[in-house]
Amino acid sequence: MSWLLHVFHLAVGSCPNQGAFPSLWDNMCGADGQVQISSVQDLIQVIANGVRVAMAVAGSLAVIAIILAAIYYILSVGDPARVKQAKTILTNAVVGLVIIMSAYAIVTFIAGGF
């Protein structure tokens, strides 16, 4: 299970972040390269980083849902019920992606004020 933690850089030893996904410990590294949590501000930073990780996972899942809906639409071969279901999946995935992007923008705007 520890490999899963390292995928998203959630393990404490993953300082500094050099991956594609955000890390739970971004902006938390001390001079010695270890995670330093010494104040309430640091705890707020960990929570904000957790939200960023959750949004990255949700965004990735939304993109995968869009791709699967497109494949389902192609494989529907004109069957009206399957076409309708593919369009419903695609619509829901796009709406979800817009909500995720909006949430990211709001969290980034609010976190920038602290």
TAVEN-V342143 format. One line per field, one symbol per residue. ss: DSSP state (A for helix, B for strand, O for the rest). Layout:
ss=???
This chain:
ss=OAAAAAAOOOOOOOOOOOOOOOOOOOOOBOOOOOBOOOOAAAAAAAAAAAAAAAAAAAAAAAAAAAAAAAAAAAOOOOOAAAAAAAAAAAAAAAAAAAAAAAAAAAAAAAAAOO
